[in-house]
Amino acid sequence: MGVKWEDIPKEYKPHWSSWKIEGTALEDVQKRLGKMGLKDPWLRNEVWSYRVPDRFTNFSKIGSRGMVSGFVLFAGLLVVEKLFSSSSKSSSSDHH
């Protein structure tokens, strides 16, 4: 079920050296572990969760993808409705 790591093309897989601990909250964890004489070789695997700008960039791309065309469509339909709406409708209510 789902996509397996082996099925993903190599050009879409990030290189292991692209995940840097420096500049993230994990840098402090690494220093504290070092003071105790410990080392976490898998700490680099959690760096992806600290790439906040990438998430916001992707969200803005997805969220704004149809905004311009949607607004143009809305404005066009509004103009059409105003032009072709029956002006013979009176404001008085002759019916219930």
Jmol script that loads the backbone (N, CA, C; Angstrom):
load data "model"
ATOM      1  N   MET A   1       0.830  -1.173   0.000  1.00  0.00           N
ATOM      2  CA  MET A   1       0.000   0.000   0.000  1.00  0.00           C
ATOM      3  C   MET A   1       0.878   1.242   0.000  1.00  0.00           C
ATOM      4  N   GLY A   2       0.579   2.214  -0.832  1.00  0.00           N
ATOM      5  CA  GLY A   2       1.383   3.424  -0.874  1.00  0.00           C
ATOM      6  C   GLY A   2       2.588   3.270  -1.783  1.00  0.00           C
ATOM      7  N   VAL A   3       3.413   4.288  -1.784  1.00  0.00           N
ATOM      8  CA  VAL A   3       4.608   4.297  -2.623  1.00  0.00           C
ATOM      9  C   VAL A   3       5.794   3.817  -1.801  1.00  0.00           C
ATOM     10  N   LYS A   4       6.558   2.913  -2.368  1.00  0.00           N
ATOM     11  CA  LYS A   4       7.752   2.422  -1.691  1.00  0.00           C
ATOM     12  C   LYS A   4       8.936   3.303  -2.054  1.00  0.00           C
ATOM     13  N   TRP A   5       9.915   3.371  -1.170  1.00  0.00           N
ATOM     14  CA  TRP A   5      11.105   4.191  -1.382  1.00  0.00           C
ATOM     15  C   TRP A   5      11.827   3.774  -2.657  1.00  0.00           C
ATOM     16  N   GLU A   6      11.821   2.489  -2.958  1.00  0.00           N
ATOM     17  CA  GLU A   6      12.509   1.990  -4.142  1.00  0.00           C
ATOM     18  C   GLU A   6      11.824   2.456  -5.428  1.00  0.00           C
ATOM     19  N   ASP A   7      10.519   2.738  -5.365  1.00  0.00           N
ATOM     20  CA  ASP A   7       9.764   3.143  -6.550  1.00  0.00           C
ATOM     21  C   ASP A   7       9.964   4.612  -6.916  1.00  0.00           C
ATOM     22  N   ILE A   8      10.494   5.408  -5.999  1.00  0.00           N
ATOM     23  CA  ILE A   8      10.688   6.837  -6.244  1.00  0.00           C
ATOM     24  C   ILE A   8      11.956   7.017  -7.079  1.00  0.00           C
ATOM     25  N   PRO A   9      11.889   7.780  -8.182  1.00  0.00           N
ATOM     26  CA  PRO A   9      13.088   8.006  -8.999  1.00  0.00           C
ATOM     27  C   PRO A   9      14.194   8.689  -8.191  1.00  0.00           C
ATOM     28  N   LYS A  10      15.427   8.362  -8.508  1.00  0.00           N
ATOM     29  CA  LYS A  10      16.575   8.847  -7.748  1.00  0.00           C
ATOM     30  C   LYS A  10      16.663  10.369  -7.733  1.00  0.00           C
ATOM     31  N   GLU A  11      16.260  11.046  -8.814  1.00  0.00           N
ATOM     32  CA  GLU A  11      16.374  12.508  -8.861  1.00  0.00           C
ATOM     33  C   GLU A  11      15.411  13.199  -7.894  1.00  0.00           C
ATOM     34  N   TYR A  12      14.396  12.480  -7.405  1.00  0.00           N
ATOM     35  CA  TYR A  12      13.460  13.066  -6.447  1.00  0.00           C
ATOM     36  C   TYR A  12      13.836  12.790  -4.994  1.00  0.00           C
ATOM     37  N   LYS A  13      14.809  11.925  -4.789  1.00  0.00           N
ATOM     38  CA  LYS A  13      15.239  11.613  -3.427  1.00  0.00           C
ATOM     39  C   LYS A  13      16.308  12.609  -2.994  1.00  0.00           C
ATOM     40  N   PRO A  14      16.154  13.226  -1.825  1.00  0.00           N
ATOM     41  CA  PRO A  14      17.180  14.168  -1.375  1.00  0.00           C
ATOM     42  C   PRO A  14      18.463  13.437  -0.988  1.00  0.00           C
ATOM     43  N   HIS A  15      19.590  14.067  -1.268  1.00  0.00           N
ATOM     44  CA  HIS A  15      20.878  13.492  -0.895  1.00  0.00           C
ATOM     45  C   HIS A  15      21.038  13.605   0.615  1.00  0.00           C
ATOM     46  N   TRP A  16      21.679  12.640   1.228  1.00  0.00           N
ATOM     47  CA  TRP A  16      21.794  12.620   2.680  1.00  0.00           C
ATOM     48  C   TRP A  16      22.526  13.838   3.216  1.00  0.00           C
ATOM     49  N   SER A  17      23.423  14.408   2.429  1.00  0.00           N
ATOM     50  CA  SER A  17      24.196  15.548   2.924  1.00  0.00           C
ATOM     51  C   SER A  17      23.398  16.854   2.900  1.00  0.00           C
ATOM     52  N   SER A  18      22.202  16.841   2.305  1.00  0.00           N
ATOM     53  CA  SER A  18      21.401  18.068   2.264  1.00  0.00           C
ATOM     54  C   SER A  18      20.714  18.351   3.594  1.00  0.00           C
ATOM     55  N   TRP A  19      20.652  17.379   4.477  1.00  0.00           N
ATOM     56  CA  TRP A  19      20.012  17.563   5.777  1.00  0.00           C
ATOM     57  C   TRP A  19      21.061  17.982   6.797  1.00  0.00           C
ATOM     58  N   LYS A  20      21.092  19.246   7.122  1.00  0.00           N
ATOM     59  CA  LYS A  20      22.076  19.800   8.056  1.00  0.00           C
ATOM     60  C   LYS A  20      21.409  20.105   9.394  1.00  0.00           C
ATOM     61  N   ILE A  21      22.049  19.717  10.476  1.00  0.00           N
ATOM     62  CA  ILE A  21      21.533  19.983  11.818  1.00  0.00           C
ATOM     63  C   ILE A  21      21.785  21.432  12.206  1.00  0.00           C
ATOM     64  N   GLU A  22      22.836  22.026  11.685  1.00  0.00           N
ATOM     65  CA  GLU A  22      23.193  23.399  12.030  1.00  0.00           C
ATOM     66  C   GLU A  22      22.058  24.343  11.651  1.00  0.00           C
ATOM     67  N   GLY A  23      21.713  25.216  12.597  1.00  0.00           N
ATOM     68  CA  GLY A  23      20.671  26.201  12.337  1.00  0.00           C
ATOM     69  C   GLY A  23      19.277  25.737  12.714  1.00  0.00           C
ATOM     70  N   THR A  24      19.147  24.548  13.294  1.00  0.00           N
ATOM     71  CA  THR A  24      17.840  24.054  13.729  1.00  0.00           C
ATOM     72  C   THR A  24      17.857  23.860  15.240  1.00  0.00           C
ATOM     73  N   ALA A  25      16.699  23.548  15.789  1.00  0.00           N
ATOM     74  CA  ALA A  25      16.607  23.285  17.227  1.00  0.00           C
ATOM     75  C   ALA A  25      17.359  22.007  17.603  1.00  0.00           C
ATOM     76  N   LEU A  26      17.608  21.157  16.634  1.00  0.00           N
ATOM     77  CA  LEU A  26      18.328  19.911  16.912  1.00  0.00           C
ATOM     78  C   LEU A  26      19.806  20.148  17.189  1.00  0.00           C
ATOM     79  N   GLU A  27      20.301  21.308  16.826  1.00  0.00           N
ATOM     80  CA  GLU A  27      21.696  21.635  17.114  1.00  0.00           C
ATOM     81  C   GLU A  27      21.926  21.677  18.623  1.00  0.00           C
ATOM     82  N   ASP A  28      20.961  22.222  19.354  1.00  0.00           N
ATOM     83  CA  ASP A  28      21.054  22.263  20.813  1.00  0.00           C
ATOM     84  C   ASP A  28      21.015  20.850  21.396  1.00  0.00           C
ATOM     85  N   VAL A  29      20.171  20.003  20.838  1.00  0.00           N
ATOM     86  CA  VAL A  29      20.088  18.608  21.297  1.00  0.00           C
ATOM     87  C   VAL A  29      21.417  17.906  21.070  1.00  0.00           C
ATOM     88  N   GLN A  30      22.023  18.142  19.917  1.00  0.00           N
ATOM     89  CA  GLN A  30      23.305  17.520  19.597  1.00  0.00           C
ATOM     90  C   GLN A  30      24.390  17.976  20.576  1.00  0.00           C
ATOM     91  N   LYS A  31      24.393  19.263  20.936  1.00  0.00           N
ATOM     92  CA  LYS A  31      25.388  19.778  21.885  1.00  0.00           C
ATOM     93  C   LYS A  31      25.193  19.188  23.274  1.00  0.00           C
ATOM     94  N   ARG A  32      23.929  19.082  23.703  1.00  0.00           N
ATOM     95  CA  ARG A  32      23.669  18.511  25.031  1.00  0.00           C
ATOM     96  C   ARG A  32      24.054  17.040  25.087  1.00  0.00           C
ATOM     97  N   LEU A  33      23.787  16.314  24.009  1.00  0.00           N
ATOM     98  CA  LEU A  33      24.205  14.912  23.970  1.00  0.00           C
ATOM     99  C   LEU A  33      25.724  14.798  23.988  1.00  0.00           C
ATOM    100  N   GLY A  34      26.396  15.706  23.278  1.00  0.00           N
ATOM    101  CA  GLY A  34      27.859  15.698  23.242  1.00  0.00           C
ATOM    102  C   GLY A  34      28.468  15.943  24.611  1.00  0.00           C
ATOM    103  N   LYS A  35      27.840  16.803  25.430  1.00  0.00           N
ATOM    104  CA  LYS A  35      28.340  17.063  26.786  1.00  0.00           C
ATOM    105  C   LYS A  35      28.251  15.824  27.666  1.00  0.00           C
ATOM    106  N   MET A  36      27.272  14.963  27.366  1.00  0.00           N
ATOM    107  CA  MET A  36      27.120  13.730  28.143  1.00  0.00           C
ATOM    108  C   MET A  36      27.918  12.579  27.541  1.00  0.00           C
ATOM    109  N   GLY A  37      28.635  12.856  26.452  1.00  0.00           N
ATOM    110  CA  GLY A  37      29.431  11.819  25.814  1.00  0.00           C
ATOM    111  C   GLY A  37      28.616  10.918  24.899  1.00  0.00           C
ATOM    112  N   LEU A  38      27.451  11.390  24.483  1.00  0.00           N
ATOM    113  CA  LEU A  38      26.580  10.593  23.625  1.00  0.00           C
ATOM    114  C   LEU A  38      26.504  11.204  22.231  1.00  0.00           C
ATOM    115  N   LYS A  39      26.081  10.393  21.285  1.00  0.00           N
ATOM    116  CA  LYS A  39      25.919  10.866  19.919  1.00  0.00           C
ATOM    117  C   LYS A  39      24.720  10.154  19.306  1.00  0.00           C
ATOM    118  N   ASP A  40      23.897  10.902  18.601  1.00  0.00           N
ATOM    119  CA  ASP A  40      22.739  10.318  17.925  1.00  0.00           C
ATOM    120  C   ASP A  40      22.980  10.377  16.423  1.00  0.00           C
ATOM    121  N   PRO A  41      23.374   9.258  15.817  1.00  0.00           N
ATOM    122  CA  PRO A  41      23.665   9.283  14.384  1.00  0.00           C
ATOM    123  C   PRO A  41      22.413   9.455  13.518  1.00  0.00           C
ATOM    124  N   TRP A  42      21.240   9.240  14.084  1.00  0.00           N
ATOM    125  CA  TRP A  42      19.995   9.340  13.327  1.00  0.00           C
ATOM    126  C   TRP A  42      19.299  10.680  13.516  1.00  0.00           C
ATOM    127  N   LEU A  43      19.928  11.588  14.229  1.00  0.00           N
ATOM    128  CA  LEU A  43      19.330  12.898  14.491  1.00  0.00           C
ATOM    129  C   LEU A  43      19.082  13.668  13.194  1.00  0.00           C
ATOM    130  N   ARG A  44      19.930  13.459  12.220  1.00  0.00           N
ATOM    131  CA  ARG A  44      19.807  14.146  10.932  1.00  0.00           C
ATOM    132  C   ARG A  44      18.495  13.784  10.224  1.00  0.00           C
ATOM    133  N   ASN A  45      17.940  12.619  10.532  1.00  0.00           N
ATOM    134  CA  ASN A  45      16.701  12.192   9.885  1.00  0.00           C
ATOM    135  C   ASN A  45      15.495  13.027  10.302  1.00  0.00           C
ATOM    136  N   GLU A  46      15.617  13.794  11.377  1.00  0.00           N
ATOM    137  CA  GLU A  46      14.504  14.615  11.843  1.00  0.00           C
ATOM    138  C   GLU A  46      14.599  16.064  11.377  1.00  0.00           C
ATOM    139  N   VAL A  47      15.633  16.415  10.651  1.00  0.00           N
ATOM    140  CA  VAL A  47      15.841  17.808  10.232  1.00  0.00           C
ATOM    141  C   VAL A  47      14.747  18.274   9.279  1.00  0.00           C
ATOM    142  N   TRP A  48      14.171  17.387   8.502  1.00  0.00           N
ATOM    143  CA  TRP A  48      13.150  17.766   7.525  1.00  0.00           C
ATOM    144  C   TRP A  48      11.989  18.505   8.181  1.00  0.00           C
ATOM    145  N   SER A  49      11.679  18.174   9.440  1.00  0.00           N
ATOM    146  CA  SER A  49      10.529  18.797  10.097  1.00  0.00           C
ATOM    147  C   SER A  49      10.787  20.250  10.483  1.00  0.00           C
ATOM    148  N   TYR A  50      12.034  20.705  10.386  1.00  0.00           N
ATOM    149  CA  TYR A  50      12.366  22.089  10.726  1.00  0.00           C
ATOM    150  C   TYR A  50      12.486  22.974   9.493  1.00  0.00           C
ATOM    151  N   ARG A  51      12.127  22.474   8.347  1.00  0.00           N
ATOM    152  CA  ARG A  51      12.163  23.270   7.115  1.00  0.00           C
ATOM    153  C   ARG A  51      10.823  23.975   6.928  1.00  0.00           C
ATOM    154  N   VAL A  52      10.527  24.909   7.787  1.00  0.00           N
ATOM    155  CA  VAL A  52       9.242  25.609   7.794  1.00  0.00           C
ATOM    156  C   VAL A  52       9.014  26.436   6.533  1.00  0.00           C
ATOM    157  N   PRO A  53       9.991  27.203   6.026  1.00  0.00           N
ATOM    158  CA  PRO A  53       9.714  28.007   4.824  1.00  0.00           C
ATOM    159  C   PRO A  53       9.261  27.177   3.629  1.00  0.00           C
ATOM    160  N   ASP A  54       9.752  25.952   3.497  1.00  0.00           N
ATOM    161  CA  ASP A  54       9.328  25.108   2.387  1.00  0.00           C
ATOM    162  C   ASP A  54       7.841  24.793   2.478  1.00  0.00           C
ATOM    163  N   ARG A  55       7.373  24.534   3.704  1.00  0.00           N
ATOM    164  CA  ARG A  55       5.961  24.219   3.875  1.00  0.00           C
ATOM    165  C   ARG A  55       5.095  25.409   3.501  1.00  0.00           C
ATOM    166  N   PHE A  56       5.465  26.616   3.955  1.00  0.00           N
ATOM    167  CA  PHE A  56       4.664  27.793   3.654  1.00  0.00           C
ATOM    168  C   PHE A  56       4.718  28.126   2.169  1.00  0.00           C
ATOM    169  N   THR A  57       5.849  27.908   1.546  1.00  0.00           N
ATOM    170  CA  THR A  57       5.960  28.158   0.114  1.00  0.00           C
ATOM    171  C   THR A  57       5.040  27.221  -0.649  1.00  0.00           C
ATOM    172  N   ASN A  58       5.051  25.954  -0.295  1.00  0.00           N
ATOM    173  CA  ASN A  58       4.190  24.997  -0.976  1.00  0.00           C
ATOM    174  C   ASN A  58       2.724  25.319  -0.740  1.00  0.00           C
ATOM    175  N   PHE A  59       2.371  25.717   0.484  1.00  0.00           N
ATOM    176  CA  PHE A  59       0.983  26.059   0.779  1.00  0.00           C
ATOM    177  C   PHE A  59       0.543  27.269  -0.028  1.00  0.00           C
ATOM    178  N   SER A  60       1.419  28.263  -0.141  1.00  0.00           N
ATOM    179  CA  SER A  60       1.041  29.457  -0.900  1.00  0.00           C
ATOM    180  C   SER A  60       0.898  29.136  -2.383  1.00  0.00           C
ATOM    181  N   LYS A  61       1.704  28.221  -2.887  1.00  0.00           N
ATOM    182  CA  LYS A  61       1.563  27.819  -4.288  1.00  0.00           C
ATOM    183  C   LYS A  61       0.236  27.101  -4.510  1.00  0.00           C
ATOM    184  N   ILE A  62      -0.100  26.205  -3.604  1.00  0.00           N
ATOM    185  CA  ILE A  62      -1.341  25.445  -3.737  1.00  0.00           C
ATOM    186  C   ILE A  62      -2.547  26.348  -3.503  1.00  0.00           C
ATOM    187  N   GLY A  63      -2.473  27.195  -2.484  1.00  0.00           N
ATOM    188  CA  GLY A  63      -3.596  28.055  -2.137  1.00  0.00           C
ATOM    189  C   GLY A  63      -3.886  29.124  -3.165  1.00  0.00           C
ATOM    190  N   SER A  64      -2.878  29.598  -3.858  1.00  0.00           N
ATOM    191  CA  SER A  64      -3.084  30.690  -4.810  1.00  0.00           C
ATOM    192  C   SER A  64      -3.135  30.211  -6.256  1.00  0.00           C
ATOM    193  N   ARG A  65      -3.126  28.931  -6.457  1.00  0.00           N
ATOM    194  CA  ARG A  65      -3.063  28.389  -7.814  1.00  0.00           C
ATOM    195  C   ARG A  65      -4.232  28.868  -8.679  1.00  0.00           C
ATOM    196  N   GLY A  66      -5.454  28.844  -8.162  1.00  0.00           N
ATOM    197  CA  GLY A  66      -6.603  29.227  -8.970  1.00  0.00           C
ATOM    198  C   GLY A  66      -7.229  30.545  -8.574  1.00  0.00           C
ATOM    199  N   MET A  67      -6.528  31.322  -7.758  1.00  0.00           N
ATOM    200  CA  MET A  67      -7.117  32.563  -7.261  1.00  0.00           C
ATOM    201  C   MET A  67      -7.350  33.578  -8.373  1.00  0.00           C
ATOM    202  N   VAL A  68      -6.414  33.777  -9.255  1.00  0.00           N
ATOM    203  CA  VAL A  68      -6.545  34.789 -10.305  1.00  0.00           C
ATOM    204  C   VAL A  68      -7.655  34.395 -11.275  1.00  0.00           C
ATOM    205  N   SER A  69      -7.619  33.161 -11.747  1.00  0.00           N
ATOM    206  CA  SER A  69      -8.656  32.730 -12.689  1.00  0.00           C
ATOM    207  C   SER A  69     -10.022  32.696 -12.016  1.00  0.00           C
ATOM    208  N   GLY A  70     -10.082  32.344 -10.746  1.00  0.00           N
ATOM    209  CA  GLY A  70     -11.346  32.350 -10.015  1.00  0.00           C
ATOM    210  C   GLY A  70     -11.907  33.748  -9.862  1.00  0.00           C
ATOM    211  N   PHE A  71     -11.048  34.704  -9.574  1.00  0.00           N
ATOM    212  CA  PHE A  71     -11.504  36.086  -9.431  1.00  0.00           C
ATOM    213  C   PHE A  71     -11.979  36.649 -10.768  1.00  0.00           C
ATOM    214  N   VAL A  72     -11.276  36.352 -11.849  1.00  0.00           N
ATOM    215  CA  VAL A  72     -11.684  36.815 -13.179  1.00  0.00           C
ATOM    216  C   VAL A  72     -13.039  36.215 -13.548  1.00  0.00           C
ATOM    217  N   LEU A  73     -13.220  34.930 -13.261  1.00  0.00           N
ATOM    218  CA  LEU A  73     -14.494  34.275 -13.535  1.00  0.00           C
ATOM    219  C   LEU A  73     -15.618  34.904 -12.712  1.00  0.00           C
ATOM    220  N   PHE A  74     -15.353  35.158 -11.440  1.00  0.00           N
ATOM    221  CA  PHE A  74     -16.341  35.802 -10.571  1.00  0.00           C
ATOM    222  C   PHE A  74     -16.722  37.181 -11.102  1.00  0.00           C
ATOM    223  N   ALA A  75     -15.741  37.995 -11.462  1.00  0.00           N
ATOM    224  CA  ALA A  75     -16.011  39.347 -11.960  1.00  0.00           C
ATOM    225  C   ALA A  75     -16.787  39.290 -13.278  1.00  0.00           C
ATOM    226  N   GLY A  76     -16.432  38.364 -14.137  1.00  0.00           N
ATOM    227  CA  GLY A  76     -17.140  38.224 -15.409  1.00  0.00           C
ATOM    228  C   GLY A  76     -18.592  37.830 -15.214  1.00  0.00           C
ATOM    229  N   LEU A  77     -18.831  36.876 -14.332  1.00  0.00           N
ATOM    230  CA  LEU A  77     -20.208  36.464 -14.066  1.00  0.00           C
ATOM    231  C   LEU A  77     -21.008  37.572 -13.396  1.00  0.00           C
ATOM    232  N   LEU A  78     -20.372  38.351 -12.566  1.00  0.00           N
ATOM    233  CA  LEU A  78     -21.047  39.479 -11.926  1.00  0.00           C
ATOM    234  C   LEU A  78     -21.469  40.513 -12.965  1.00  0.00           C
ATOM    235  N   VAL A  79     -20.601  40.805 -13.920  1.00  0.00           N
ATOM    236  CA  VAL A  79     -20.928  41.754 -14.990  1.00  0.00           C
ATOM    237  C   VAL A  79     -22.066  41.213 -15.846  1.00  0.00           C
ATOM    238  N   VAL A  80     -21.998  39.928 -16.202  1.00  0.00           N
ATOM    239  CA  VAL A  80     -23.051  39.316 -17.018  1.00  0.00           C
ATOM    240  C   VAL A  80     -24.382  39.365 -16.282  1.00  0.00           C
ATOM    241  N   GLU A  81     -24.373  39.072 -15.001  1.00  0.00           N
ATOM    242  CA  GLU A  81     -25.610  39.105 -14.223  1.00  0.00           C
ATOM    243  C   GLU A  81     -26.195  40.511 -14.176  1.00  0.00           C
ATOM    244  N   LYS A  82     -25.356  41.501 -13.983  1.00  0.00           N
ATOM    245  CA  LYS A  82     -25.841  42.889 -13.939  1.00  0.00           C
ATOM    246  C   LYS A  82     -26.371  43.340 -15.299  1.00  0.00           C
ATOM    247  N   LEU A  83     -25.733  42.922 -16.381  1.00  0.00           N
ATOM    248  CA  LEU A  83     -26.164  43.327 -17.719  1.00  0.00           C
ATOM    249  C   LEU A  83     -27.469  42.656 -18.139  1.00  0.00           C
ATOM    250  N   PHE A  84     -27.607  41.380 -17.845  1.00  0.00           N
ATOM    251  CA  PHE A  84     -28.748  40.619 -18.338  1.00  0.00           C
ATOM    252  C   PHE A  84     -29.844  40.406 -17.312  1.00  0.00           C
ATOM    253  N   SER A  85     -29.683  40.929 -16.120  1.00  0.00           N
ATOM    254  CA  SER A  85     -30.762  40.772 -15.142  1.00  0.00           C
ATOM    255  C   SER A  85     -31.927  41.640 -15.582  1.00  0.00           C
ATOM    256  N   SER A  86     -33.091  41.151 -15.339  1.00  0.00           N
ATOM    257  CA  SER A  86     -34.292  41.854 -15.788  1.00  0.00           C
ATOM    258  C   SER A  86     -34.467  43.133 -14.982  1.00  0.00           C
ATOM    259  N   SER A  87     -34.503  44.266 -15.681  1.00  0.00           N
ATOM    260  CA  SER A  87     -34.696  45.541 -14.998  1.00  0.00           C
ATOM    261  C   SER A  87     -36.170  45.824 -14.778  1.00  0.00           C
ATOM    262  N   SER A  88     -37.054  44.948 -15.280  1.00  0.00           N
ATOM    263  CA  SER A  88     -38.487  45.150 -15.103  1.00  0.00           C
ATOM    264  C   SER A  88     -38.957  44.695 -13.729  1.00  0.00           C
ATOM    265  N   LYS A  89     -38.095  44.073 -12.973  1.00  0.00           N
ATOM    266  CA  LYS A  89     -38.465  43.663 -11.623  1.00  0.00           C
ATOM    267  C   LYS A  89     -38.654  44.907 -10.776  1.00  0.00           C
ATOM    268  N   SER A  90     -39.791  44.990 -10.163  1.00  0.00           N
ATOM    269  CA  SER A  90     -40.039  46.150  -9.311  1.00  0.00           C
ATOM    270  C   SER A  90     -39.608  45.840  -7.894  1.00  0.00           C
ATOM    271  N   SER A  91     -39.354  46.873  -7.152  1.00  0.00           N
ATOM    272  CA  SER A  91     -38.918  46.675  -5.782  1.00  0.00           C
ATOM    273  C   SER A  91     -40.090  46.400  -4.853  1.00  0.00           C
ATOM    274  N   SER A  92     -41.306  46.678  -5.320  1.00  0.00           N
ATOM    275  CA  SER A  92     -42.462  46.394  -4.472  1.00  0.00           C
ATOM    276  C   SER A  92     -42.742  44.905  -4.512  1.00  0.00           C
ATOM    277  N   SER A  93     -43.226  44.403  -3.437  1.00  0.00           N
ATOM    278  CA  SER A  93     -43.490  42.969  -3.370  1.00  0.00           C
ATOM    279  C   SER A  93     -44.967  42.728  -3.642  1.00  0.00           C
ATOM    280  N   ASP A  94     -45.279  42.263  -4.856  1.00  0.00           N
ATOM    281  CA  ASP A  94     -46.651  41.986  -5.251  1.00  0.00           C
ATOM    282  C   ASP A  94     -47.074  40.584  -4.840  1.00  0.00           C
ATOM    283  N   HIS A  95     -46.162  39.830  -4.383  1.00  0.00           N
ATOM    284  CA  HIS A  95     -46.470  38.460  -3.988  1.00  0.00           C
ATOM    285  C   HIS A  95     -46.090  38.255  -2.529  1.00  0.00           C
ATOM    286  N   HIS A  96     -46.457  37.102  -2.010  1.00  0.00           N
ATOM    287  CA  HIS A  96     -46.160  36.824  -0.604  1.00  0.00           C
ATOM    288  C   HIS A  96     -44.720  36.732  -0.400  1.00  0.00           C
TER     289      HIS A  96
END
end "model"
wireframe off; spacefill off
backbone 0.3
color backbone group
